[in-house]
């Protein structure tokens, strides 16, 4: 038996030496593949080789159940290499939770265990440059976790994918034959985005107001790091009291319980808002359920821009939503009298038909 594996090793080394002397050729029968998924601004990728079922009995035969000792290599009890040829390698751009365990950013050898009752394990090894499971060393484990396999339709070539995506994560799955190995991966997306924003704003992006505006707006929309975001947006407002910047600051102030200060900021913003900005703010207030304030803003917009068909059309919508049929009809007819573009005209006509005015 020992003689057989010595000969096997010699053949492997000879083949490796020959391969290194050859030009690059297609790899068969298990071609290399990479799958990468972005989650937030983070990425998870898997580099692997894709064997085919090819009519073989896979589970319990080609891939033995449980942990197994191979007579070659370190001869440790080892998991399956989760693919073919070299190690399957999982790479994280940022720290992540895998099956609830925190794993630092970096590359790891990805291994699986399958049992005959559909239970299994995922194993990540810090030694990701080894060949297969032959040199697996449990001392290099980064993590192990139990998983539950699923029965799925037949997949001929071993395939990795990321499914069931959410804002913060998803499931990395291996599909082969009629089994699926699911692994839950989560990133602390908001923390990662905010830390990255703070870093980028120290570079060339910090010289543009749009960098701070985009970072502060992310904080506003996701309700995170408001105090830090207020600092960023204040730096913008110091140089340019734009409606956009003041609107973002007002939103952040409201989230931190400073409603009176927010109202004062918006009063200043209203004096510099363009027609489009005031119109968008009116719809923002409608979405927030503040129809009375929306009417006030959209009415102001028609006063500032009395020849804007779109401003009158938007005011008509606000009146219609409030149930003020009379003023809604007046506003829509005013819009039509100003020779509006087709999209505005069609909207005004639609509402007037609904209101029984035409």
Secondary structure, 3 states (H helix, E strand, C coil): CHHHHHHHHHHHHHHHHHHHHCCCCCCCCCEEEEEEEEECCEEEEEEEEECECCCCCCECCCECCCCEECCCCCCCEECECCCCCCCEEEEECCCEEECCEEECCEEEEEEEEECCCCEEEEEEECCCCCCCCCCCCHHHEEEEEEEECEEEEEEEEEEEEEECCCCCEEEEEEEEEEEEEEEEEECCHHHHHHHHHHHHCCCHHHHCHHHHHHHHHHHHHHCCCHHHHHHHHHHHHHHCCCHHHHHHHHHHHHHCCCHHHHHHHHHHHHCCCCHHHHHHHHHHHHHCCCHHHHHHHHHHHHHHCCCCHHHHHHHHHHHHHHCCHHHHHHHHHHHHHCCCCHHHHHHHHHHHHHCCCC
